[in-house]
């Protein structure tokens, strides 16, 4: 099912990229880890990060993950990700072994440069 969802997103990608550019939205250059949602452990994250550094162009990439602790608040919410939250929290420590990767928040993303105008 996840692969079908990813295929659909790839099919819509050109239209989405055009809309982002036209509207001046701020976004990342892409995402990694979508297919690993709910199963992301230290070994799979390490593999994803190695692939990112070897094959993906430089830029800002979103790591899709849902780390957290299974506390009382989470127990009240229906989610299939409950079992993986602590696993993903532990997996994020792998990033420390990749000094060439800088963690940033979405607040650090920059808007695309405005086109130059001639006056």
Buried (B, 14 or more C-beta within 10 A) or exposed (E): EEEEEEEEEEEEEEEEEEEEEEEEEEBBEBEBBBBBBBBBBBEBBBEBBEEBEEEEEEEBBBBBBBBBEEEEEEEEEEEEBBEBBEBBBEBBEBBEEBEEEEEEEEEEBEEEEEEEEEE
